[in-house]
Amino acid sequence: MDQPLELYDVTIIGGGPAGMYSAFYSGMRDMKTKLIEARDQLGGRMLFYPEKMIWDVGGVTPTLCADLIKQLEQQARTFEPTLVFEQQIEGFERQPDGTIILTSSTGEKHWTRTVIMAIGYGIYKMAKLEIEGADRFEVTNLHYTVQELEPFRGKKVLISGGGDSAVDWANELEPLAEQVTVVHRRERFGGLERNVLRMKESSVDVRTPYAVETLHSTNGEVIEQVTITHIETGESELLDVDAIIVNHGMKSDFGPIRDWGLDLGEWHVSVSEKLHTNIPGVFAAGDFVNYGSKLHLIAGTFTDAALAVNSAKLYMDPEADKVAYVSSHNSRFKEKNKALGVVEE
Ligand SMILES: Cc1cc2nc3c(=O)[nH]c(=O)nc-3n(C[C@H](O)[C@H](O)[C@H](O)COP(=O)(O)OP(=O)(O)OC[C@H]3O[C@@H](n4cnc5c(N)ncnc54)[C@H](O)[C@@H]3O)c2cc1C
């Protein structure tokens, strides 16, 4: 027999900064909270640039993105929300009593009074290298993200791509790799002009318009050489490599959420200034939303999250306070402050 479902006050879909801060703020409002993330970890799109320094979040002095994710996660866990990983939410079903059942890709059901959609641009997938059999090298020396620079020290690194990420990684790896080669199918690069210039003026070997055509491996485990081909002349060249980084951009989509009846454009849902969507009990926050003054940045996700949580609270209890009591005077933090060794008057 199926386990009876447990009813939550709020279910947050998405574990990026908007979802993580919603989980924290929802705890401040005493709501029974669940957060569901399709990936196996929190961070959202911040996981695409863990090695980058973040300068533009208020009150945060230059901090590695990976460390900022850790801090956001620690904050999100403050009130011990239920966290569910590796489930993509697909189905939405309104119950006769007004509550909602969400169904995930695994078939699991989640019962909730309200929903906060913090899904960014949906489910992200790295655009893969379109070479048959390339996926078998993903466990060795074919990379789609760079988590750490150190493993590339003294290596011959080939980067395929011409956007921001390709240019940034070329510049970051150039001082420590033995050789960095960038292969791009167009003459023009999409990265910031000064970064493109820096790359071209450095020792980076820039090959345009070229594409990676064949991966060569004698043991079938590690790529040792790569054939690159000139897009116009068809001329080929064989290069020795120790590692390949592929930055062909991202593909993302909302999946079956498109059919929920949300007022959804190509990439954003329309919301009111209090972050209500057009579906009662469903609120939204972060990059997924659009409204007049929306800031599609990490900092912008925090205000959205607080507003969406407050709207969810008022949806459940129209008599509730309009906002949470500030943390400096909120009794919910008394014990937690004590644990931090803070002596309060
Ligand atoms: C390369 C790069 C560099 C950036 N640099 C900066 C910077 O320096 N400063 C700054 O302020 N901003 C920066 N940004 C923007 C910033 O990352 C975004 O504004 C922020 O991540 C948006 O947060 P979010 O929580 O709204 O969405 P996301 O971070 O996109 O998170 C959404 C989450 O929802 C999950 N999800 C989606 N659909 C479902 C579903 N159906 N079920 C379950 N889970 C689902 C996704 O897996 C994802 O984890 C950068 C972005 C990129 C790509």
The ligand as an SDF file (V2000), in Angstrom:
LIG
                    3D

 53 58  0  0  0  0  0  0  0  0999 V2000
   28.1270   31.7120  -16.0550 C   0  0  0  0  0  0  0  0  0  0  0  0
   27.2520   32.5250  -15.1380 C   0  0  0  0  0  0  0  0  0  0  0  0
   27.8200   33.4840  -14.3090 C   0  0  0  0  0  0  0  0  0  0  0  0
   27.0080   34.2450  -13.4430 C   0  0  0  0  0  0  0  0  0  0  0  0
   27.6050   35.1680  -12.6220 N   0  0  0  0  0  0  0  0  0  0  0  0
   26.8340   35.8730  -11.7430 C   0  0  0  0  0  0  0  0  0  0  0  0
   27.4270   36.8170  -10.8380 C   0  0  0  0  0  0  0  0  0  0  0  0
   28.6440   37.0160  -10.8130 O   0  0  0  0  0  0  0  0  0  0  0  0
   26.5930   37.5140   -9.9900 N   0  0  0  0  0  0  0  0  0  0  0  0
   25.2330   37.3370   -9.9850 C   0  0  0  0  0  0  0  0  0  0  0  0
   24.5400   37.9780   -9.1930 O   0  0  0  0  0  0  0  0  0  0  0  0
   24.6540   36.4480  -10.8370 N   0  0  0  0  0  0  0  0  0  0  0  0
   25.4170   35.7090  -11.7120 C   0  0  0  0  0  0  0  0  0  0  0  0
   24.8180   34.8200  -12.5800 N   0  0  0  0  0  0  0  0  0  0  0  0
   23.3420   34.6820  -12.5470 C   0  0  0  0  0  0  0  0  0  0  0  0
   22.8850   33.8150  -11.3540 C   0  0  0  0  0  0  0  0  0  0  0  0
   23.5580   32.5720  -11.3450 O   0  0  0  0  0  0  0  0  0  0  0  0
   21.3820   33.6300  -11.4590 C   0  0  0  0  0  0  0  0  0  0  0  0
   20.7570   34.9020  -11.4120 O   0  0  0  0  0  0  0  0  0  0  0  0
   20.8580   32.7700  -10.3050 C   0  0  0  0  0  0  0  0  0  0  0  0
   21.4760   31.4940  -10.2830 O   0  0  0  0  0  0  0  0  0  0  0  0
   19.3360   32.5850  -10.4260 C   0  0  0  0  0  0  0  0  0  0  0  0
   18.9190   31.8040   -9.3420 O   0  0  0  0  0  0  0  0  0  0  0  0
   17.5380   30.9560   -9.3580 P   0  0  0  0  0  0  0  0  0  0  0  0
   17.5120   30.2560   -8.0490 O   0  0  0  0  0  0  0  0  0  0  0  0
   16.4270   31.8390   -9.7400 O   0  0  0  0  0  0  0  0  0  0  0  0
   17.7080   29.9200  -10.5540 O   0  0  0  0  0  0  0  0  0  0  0  0
   18.8040   28.8040  -10.8290 P   0  0  0  0  0  0  0  0  0  0  0  0
   20.1000   29.1590  -10.1880 O   0  0  0  0  0  0  0  0  0  0  0  0
   18.7780   28.6300  -12.2860 O   0  0  0  0  0  0  0  0  0  0  0  0
   18.2400   27.5100  -10.0870 O   0  0  0  0  0  0  0  0  0  0  0  0
   17.0800   26.8640  -10.5320 C   0  0  0  0  0  0  0  0  0  0  0  0
   17.1000   25.4370  -10.0070 C   0  0  0  0  0  0  0  0  0  0  0  0
   15.8220   24.8420  -10.2550 O   0  0  0  0  0  0  0  0  0  0  0  0
   16.0150   23.4830  -10.6210 C   0  0  0  0  0  0  0  0  0  0  0  0
   14.8260   23.0630  -11.3840 N   0  0  0  0  0  0  0  0  0  0  0  0
   14.3780   23.5500  -12.5450 C   0  0  0  0  0  0  0  0  0  0  0  0
   13.2360   22.9300  -12.9270 N   0  0  0  0  0  0  0  0  0  0  0  0
   12.9660   22.0250  -11.9610 C   0  0  0  0  0  0  0  0  0  0  0  0
   11.9300   21.0830  -11.7830 C   0  0  0  0  0  0  0  0  0  0  0  0
   10.9210   20.9580  -12.6590 N   0  0  0  0  0  0  0  0  0  0  0  0
   11.9630   20.2670  -10.6770 N   0  0  0  0  0  0  0  0  0  0  0  0
   12.9700   20.3730   -9.7560 C   0  0  0  0  0  0  0  0  0  0  0  0
   13.9790   21.2740   -9.8860 N   0  0  0  0  0  0  0  0  0  0  0  0
   13.9780   22.0800  -10.9770 C   0  0  0  0  0  0  0  0  0  0  0  0
   17.2820   23.5190  -11.4670 C   0  0  0  0  0  0  0  0  0  0  0  0
   17.8920   22.2290  -11.5030 O   0  0  0  0  0  0  0  0  0  0  0  0
   18.1280   24.5460  -10.7020 C   0  0  0  0  0  0  0  0  0  0  0  0
   18.9400   23.9270   -9.7190 O   0  0  0  0  0  0  0  0  0  0  0  0
   25.5960   34.0540  -13.4360 C   0  0  0  0  0  0  0  0  0  0  0  0
   25.0220   33.0850  -14.2810 C   0  0  0  0  0  0  0  0  0  0  0  0
   25.8360   32.3200  -15.1160 C   0  0  0  0  0  0  0  0  0  0  0  0
   25.1960   31.2730  -16.0040 C   0  0  0  0  0  0  0  0  0  0  0  0
  1  2  1  0
  2  3  1  0
  2 52  2  0
  3  4  2  0
  4  5  1  0
  4 50  1  0
  5  6  2  0
  6  7  1  0
  6 13  1  0
  7  8  2  0
  7  9  1  0
  9 10  1  0
 10 11  2  0
 10 12  1  0
 12 13  2  0
 13 14  1  0
 14 15  1  0
 14 50  1  0
 15 16  1  0
 16 17  1  0
 16 18  1  0
 18 19  1  0
 18 20  1  0
 20 21  1  0
 20 22  1  0
 22 23  1  0
 23 24  1  0
 24 25  2  0
 24 26  1  0
 24 27  1  0
 27 28  1  0
 28 29  2  0
 28 30  1  0
 28 31  1  0
 31 32  1  0
 32 33  1  0
 33 34  1  0
 33 48  1  0
 34 35  1  0
 35 36  1  0
 35 46  1  0
 36 37  1  0
 36 45  1  0
 37 38  2  0
 38 39  1  0
 39 40  1  0
 39 45  2  0
 40 41  1  0
 40 42  2  0
 42 43  1  0
 43 44  2  0
 44 45  1  0
 46 47  1  0
 46 48  1  0
 48 49  1  0
 50 51  2  0
 51 52  1  0
 52 53  1  0
M  END
$$$$
